[in-house]
């Protein structure tokens, strides 16, 4: 599983990433949680939907 948290490093984005990472770690499932701070990267991911 791959979870990508999109944000520009504001306080809310950092909190969201930390909560997602903690929840994923506690779930025991394999995968990764990534923080995407680049607006170009976020736009690329958004276009995939």
C-alpha positions in Angstrom: 0.0 0.0 0.0 1.2 3.5 -0.8 -0.3 6.5 0.9 0.7 10.0 -0.4 -0.1 13.0 1.7 -0.1 16.2 -0.5 0.8 19.5 1.1 3.1 22.4 1.2 4.5 21.8 4.7 2.1 24.0 6.6 1.2 23.0 10.1 -2.0 21.2 9.1 -0.2 19.3 6.3 2.5 18.2 8.8 -0.1 17.0 11.3 -2.0 15.1 8.6 1.2 13.4 7.5 2.1 12.5 11.1 -1.4 11.1 11.8 -1.4 9.1 8.6 2.1 7.7 9.4 1.2 6.8 13.0 -2.1 5.2 12.0 -0.4 3.2 9.2 2.3 2.0 11.6 -0.2 1.0 14.2 -2.2 -1.0 11.6 0.7 -3.4 11.0 0.1 -3.4 7.3 2.9 -3.3 4.8 3.4 -0.2 2.7 4.7 3.3 3.0 3.4 6.8 3.8 5.0 9.6 1.7 4.8 13.3 2.0 4.6 15.1 -1.3 5.6 18.8 -0.9 6.3 19.6 -4.5 3.4 21.3 -6.2 4.5 19.8 -9.5 4.4 16.3 -7.8 1.0 17.0 -6.4 -0.3 18.2 -9.8 1.1 15.0 -11.4 -0.7 12.8 -8.9 -3.9 14.8 -9.2 -4.0 14.3 -12.9 -3.7 10.5 -12.5 -7.3 10.6 -11.1 
